[in-house]
Amino acid sequence: MSLDIQAIRADFPILHQQVHGQPLAYLDNAATTQKPQCVIEAVRQYYERDNANVHRGVHALSERATAKYEGAREKVRAFINAASLSEIVFVRGATEAINLVAQSYGRSNLKAGDEILITEMEHHSNIVPWQLLCEQTGAKLKVVPINDDGEISLEDVESRLSKRTKLVAVVHLSNALGTINPVREIIDLAHGQDIPVLLDGAQATAHLAVDVQALDVDFYVMSAHKMLGPTGIGALYAKQELLEAMPPYQGGGDMISMVSFEKSQFAELPYRFEAGTPNIAGVIGFGAAIDYLQKLGLENVAEYEDGLLRYATERAQVFPGLRLIGTARRKASILSFVLEGIHPHDIGTILDRQGVAVRTGHHCAMPVMEHFQVPATVRVSFSVYNTMDEADRLFAALEKVREMFA
Amino acid sequence: MFDLKDLYQEVIVDHNRSPRNFHRMADANRIAEGFNPLCGDRLTLYMRVNDHGAIEDVSFEGSGCAIFTASTSLMTERLKGKTEAEAQSIFNGFHDMAVSDVDAPVDSATMGKLSALAGVREFPSRVKCATLCWHTMTAALANTGETVKTE
């Protein structure tokens, strides 16, 4: 099915503004996506009509808030096809989800000499929590290298798995390179040696359909704000048997069933991992974002974005002095590049003045920059509301950059 | 409307393309490192200061954006022959200019060629690109031996 992009654009109020006297071309979706009216409306309605704490009130507002909050959990479950609602834990985002796994699962299962396997293309949020865990336990971090296209090889994964490997943590879709990793094959390799796998889906869930049961993945983490939802909310998926064995991550209200000064009993799953009053409005907005994506159909979204990426890539390949960073065979939504002799930050500033918003910098993936021997890149990242016309405006703006530095 | 040419003036493009005093200095007696972690701008600043506190020579090595490179290049030109106190005073004037209101007048008579960098005040995220070299200069004169970071 082909999407009506103009109708979709009409759903996003923020897109219809001028920046520095030019119409906004928002091409920084890997940093955060914009929000459709239905998400904004869901959050507004919650505060205007339903605001109450969840899981404890007997009054009407609390029951409505609880129903919407738990309704959103069901939307997340269905979105990634988890087997059970108790496998969906709401957290602040992918970063907190990874920290939760590191501190709860990691600290109770890893010891000195054990290994955690990650890749060279990870976002800092899938590096630093493991480094903290390594410092706490004496475990070691091992890294699968990337090649000059920004891909990893399964042979390199396999050769780094050993009896000491206790967890594999890999990004599903790289935020700096756009690479889609062969996650199914990585999971099969790891499971062949009974090693659980965490996938960082922060970037993936707005672009790729995810089925956690088909993947048989053990942990999957996501951030709502990168998939048209609010900031400050995300979800951890973890297999029930893993969650059941994991100690609580934080203590507080809502995660207990009974408290006395001698001992407290923890609540059932997933509440055991949701201490304190949660980001209720965020969760409800998250649910609305999933509804919106489901209505469009992720396959349609992916097909449309792939067309945009192909078009922009073809234009980039013939642009004088442009070097693409990240040329994996399987990519989605992200075009990272440098221009010969012109620093990415100068490019970013000049594009901004022409209404074109891109990200310039290391994209929280400094090891990737190190690999390609660049201090930073320009990163263009597409969402479903972007157009070919905006891609054309990007390259027209880049022409202007070249003129200024000629 | 603000013109991009106000930021990327001819003198900035020129100093970016051919930075002046861009080399290591074998007989430097003041050296400091500057680093901007967010952008990746990196700088080693070399100075030779005589017994009377006069800056005899300044040079640098490093890499970064055009604003960073041009600002550092212009600074090295400006500092030669100045005393440490004069250098600090020029930095104060430069800093005031870089963070001043967009409509505030620029004291071109005092700032000279450095006033080409006044455009950064329109771009709060780029002010640190223009000032990293000056902070590094302060560290070099103080000889603290610590890397200057803008974050």
Interface residues (C-beta under 8 A of the other chain):
Chain A: H20 G21 I342 H343 P344 H345 D346 T349 I350 R353 G361 H362 M369 P375 A376 K400 M404 F405
Chain B: M1 F2 L4 K5 L7 Y8 V13 N16 R17 L38 C39 G40 D41 R42 S63 G64 C65 A66 I67 F68 F123 R126 C129
